[in-house]
Each structure stands twice: as C-alpha cells, then as structure tokens.
Amino acid sequence: MREDLISTEDVASILGVSRARVWQLRTHDSTFPAPVWIGRVEMAWSRAEITAWATEHRPKTNNDPRP
C-alpha cells in the first residue's frame, strides 16, 4: 500500500473510534473523505484527507477558541 494511504484500522485509530464507526461515517456523513479502492476488495483512505477531516470535525471543548 502506498505510504500516503491508510487502512480502516488506521483511520479508526486517528479518529479515536471503532472500525464500525468508520463505516458509519463513510455511509452516513457526506463530508467524510471517500476511500480509494485498491484492487477489487480492499480500500484505503488518504492520510492527509482523514487528518484534515479530523481537525475540522473534532469536538469543541470549553477551552476551544473557535467560534
């Protein structure tokens, strides 16, 4: 697999969620990055896209300066 592509397990780890939650995001959140198909049955995600999505969609905290 290319270095810039990551597995479902890696996506789950970066987001701090289960693999099942990654699949829910994939199917129910139109803002979630689309996977890249590798062959006929394996898929992966762009590390950069997942990282950007995670930064943009992280939960706000009381100390968060964002509006």
Backbone hydrogen bonds, N-H to C=O, Kabsch-Sander energy under -0.5 kcal/mol:
donor,donor_aa,acceptor,acceptor_aa,energy
5,L,2,R,-1.4
6,I,45,W,-3.0
11,V,7,S,-2.4
12,A,8,T,-2.6
13,S,9,E,-2.1
14,I,10,D,-2.6
15,L,11,V,-2.4
16,G,12,A,-1.5
17,V,12,A,-2.2
22,V,18,S,-1.6
23,W,19,R,-1.9
24,Q,20,A,-2.0
25,L,21,R,-2.8
26,R,22,V,-2.5
27,T,23,W,-1.9
28,H,24,Q,-2.5
29,D,25,L,-2.0
30,S,28,H,-0.6
32,F,29,D,-1.7
36,V,44,A,-3.9
38,I,42,E,-4.0
39,G,37,W,-0.6
42,E,38,I,-1.1
44,A,36,V,-2.4
45,W,6,I,-2.7
47,R,4,D,-2.9
50,I,46,S,-2.4
51,T,47,R,-2.6
52,A,48,A,-2.4
53,W,49,E,-2.5
54,A,50,I,-2.8
55,T,51,T,-2.2
56,E,52,A,-2.2
57,H,53,W,-2.2
58,R,54,A,-0.6
58,R,55,T,-0.5
64,D,61,T,-1.5
